[in-house]
Amino acid sequence: MPPVFAHGALRLYLLALLESGPKHGYELIKALSERFGGTYSPSAGTIYPRLGKLEEEGLVATHTEGRRTNYSITPAGLLELNSRRDELAGVENDISASVRRLADNLRQDIRVNMRGLRADLAATAEAARTSARAGSAGGTGSAAGAGSPWYSPEGERRLKEAEMLVQAFRDDMRVELRRHAGSSPVTAVTLETVRTVLDQARISIRNSLNA
């Protein structure tokens, strides 16, 4: 995959992030992750060496607050940033292109994974149909309403279990989404992932019902 930042671009972008005020390393990593819509998050091993180099060059200053080291831009750093505003605009354009590229790659990965999931679901559904046919041949019937000639206690139990699984999934995901949203916004990539996965799950379940 092509590099997310061109040579020297991350160094410049860190100065831009510090222009709004002092930040510690995790805040810078989080800000970069949010700028990329969650498609990319730099590692500590990527960020801290560059911050150290900026400090050596006198463009960034540090001060300790508890266990955290805060970084702030110096007058020399602001002078460099101002002299490279045009270059910074190009970095922003490159980031936007990287976000689109990374999102496309993620969507492709989701499609590949969903094809594998559909194959697994199809195999499971076929095994269930085979088992159901064997049960029907033995006179067990299949699930339906209590007034239906196809009603059976086992079928009713499976229906209730399926409904409970759907409800539990819904409740669990709502809790996870709201917990995440409490600390950072839900990204467009997360929304696209939820939409794609649920659409494919809906199709697979309907196919198994109509088979």
C-alpha positions in Angstrom: 0.0 0.0 0.0 1.4 3.5 -0.8 2.6 5.5 2.3 -0.1 7.5 4.0 2.2 10.6 4.3 4.8 11.7 1.9 8.3 12.3 3.2 8.2 15.2 5.7 4.5 15.7 5.5 3.7 14.1 8.9 6.3 16.4 10.5 4.5 19.4 9.1 1.1 18.2 10.0 2.1 17.7 13.6 3.1 21.3 13.8 -0.3 22.3 12.3 -2.1 20.2 15.0 -0.1 21.9 17.7 -0.9 25.3 16.5 -4.3 25.2 18.2 -2.7 24.5 21.6 -0.5 22.0 23.5 -1.3 18.3 23.2 0.1 15.1 24.5 1.0 12.2 22.3 -2.2 10.3 22.6 -4.2 13.4 21.7 -2.2 13.8 18.5 -2.7 10.2 17.6 -6.4 10.5 18.2 -6.6 13.8 16.2 -4.9 12.1 13.2 -7.1 9.0 13.5 -10.2 11.3 13.4 -8.9 13.3 10.5 -8.6 10.0 8.6 -12.1 9.0 9.5 -10.8 6.0 11.4 -9.2 4.4 8.3 -5.7 5.1 9.7 -4.3 5.5 13.1 -0.5 6.2 13.5 1.4 4.1 16.0 3.3 5.6 18.9 6.5 4.4 17.2 5.5 6.7 14.3 4.6 9.8 16.3 7.0 10.1 19.2 10.3 9.9 17.2 9.0 12.8 15.0 8.0 14.8 18.0 11.5 14.2 19.4 13.1 15.4 16.2 10.9 18.5 16.2 12.0 19.2 19.8 15.7 18.8 18.8 15.2 21.4 16.1 13.6 23.8 18.5 10.2 23.7 16.7 8.4 22.0 19.6 8.7 22.4 23.3 7.7 19.9 26.0 6.5 20.2 29.6 5.4 17.4 32.0 2.0 17.3 33.5 1.6 14.4 35.9 2.6 11.4 33.9 2.0 13.0 30.5 4.4 15.0 28.4 2.6 17.8 26.6 4.0 19.2 23.3 3.5 22.8 22.2 4.7 24.7 19.1 7.5 27.3 19.6 7.8 30.6 17.9 10.3 29.0 15.6 7.9 26.2 14.8 5.1 28.7 14.1 7.4 30.6 11.8 8.1 27.4 9.8 4.5 26.6 9.7 3.5 30.0 8.4 6.2 29.8 5.7 4.8 26.5 4.5 1.1 27.1 4.4 0.9 26.3 0.7 2.6 23.0 1.3 0.3 22.3 4.2 -2.7 22.7 1.9 -1.2 20.1 -0.4 -0.8 17.8 2.6 -4.5 18.2 3.4 -5.4 17.3 -0.2 -3.1 14.2 0.1 -4.9 13.2 3.3 -8.3 13.5 1.6 -7.0 11.2 -1.2 -5.6 8.8 1.3 -8.9 8.6 3.1 -10.7 7.8 -0.1 -8.1 5.1 -1.0 -8.1 3.5 2.5 -11.9 3.6 2.6 -12.1 1.8 -0.8 -9.6 -0.8 0.4 -11.7 -1.3 3.5 -14.9 -1.7 1.6 -13.2 -4.3 -0.7 -12.0 -6.2 2.4 -15.5 -6.1 3.8 -16.9 -7.5 0.5 -14.3 -10.3 0.5 -15.1 -11.2 4.1 -18.8 -11.1 3.4 -18.4 -13.5 0.5 -16.7 -15.9 2.8 -19.5 -15.4 5.4 -22.2 -16.0 2.8 -20.5 -19.2 1.8 -20.3 -20.3 5.5 -24.0 -19.4 6.0 -25.0 -21.2 2.9 -23.2 -24.4 4.0 -24.8 -24.1 7.5 -28.3 -23.5 5.9 -27.9 -26.5 3.7 -26.9 -28.7 6.6 -30.0 -27.4 8.5 -32.3 -28.1 5.6 -30.9 -31.6 5.3 -31.5 -32.2 9.0 -35.0 -30.7 8.7 -35.8 -33.0 5.8 -34.6 -36.0 7.8 -36.8 -34.8 10.7 -39.8 -34.3 8.5 -39.4 -37.8 7.1 -39.6 -39.0 10.7 -42.9 -37.1 11.2 -41.5 -34.2 13.3 -42.9 -31.4 11.1 -41.5 -27.9 10.9 -42.0 -24.6 12.8 -45.2 -22.6 12.2 -48.1 -21.2 14.2 -49.9 -23.3 16.8 -52.9 -23.6 14.5 -50.8 -24.8 11.5 -50.5 -28.4 10.4 -46.7 -27.8 10.4 -46.6 -26.6 14.0 -44.2 -28.4 16.4 -42.9 -27.5 19.8 -39.3 -27.8 18.5 -40.0 -25.4 15.7 -41.5 -22.9 18.1 -38.5 -23.2 20.4 -36.2 -22.4 17.4 -38.2 -19.4 16.4 -38.0 -17.9 19.9 -34.3 -18.6 20.0 -33.8 -16.9 16.7 -35.8 -13.9 17.8 -33.8 -13.7 21.0 -30.5 -13.8 19.1 -31.6 -10.9 16.9 -32.7 -8.9 19.9 -29.4 -9.7 21.8 -27.4 -8.6 18.7 -29.3 -5.4 18.4 -28.9 -4.5 22.1 -25.2 -5.4 22.2 -24.4 -3.3 19.1 -26.4 -0.3 20.4 -24.4 -0.4 23.7 -21.1 -0.7 21.8 -22.0 2.2 19.4 -23.1 4.5 22.2 -20.1 3.6 24.4 -17.8 4.5 21.5 -19.7 7.7 20.7 -19.1 8.8 24.2 -15.4 9.2 23.6 -15.1 9.8 19.9 -17.5 10.2 16.9 -18.7 7.3 14.9 -16.9 7.5 11.6 -18.2 7.2 8.1 -16.3 3.9 7.7 -18.0 2.4 10.7 -21.4 3.4 9.4 -20.5 1.9 6.0 -19.3 -1.3 7.7 -22.6 -1.6 9.7 -24.7 -1.0 6.6 -22.8 -3.5 4.5 -22.7 -6.3 7.1 -26.4 -5.9 8.0 -27.5 -5.9 4.4 -25.6 -9.0 3.7 -26.8 -10.7 6.9 -30.4 -9.8 5.9 -30.0 -11.3 2.4 -28.4 -14.5 3.8 -31.2 -15.0 6.4 -34.0 -14.4 3.9 -32.4 -16.8 1.5 -32.3 -19.5 4.3 -36.0 -18.8 5.1 -37.1 -19.1 1.5 -35.0 -22.1 0.6 
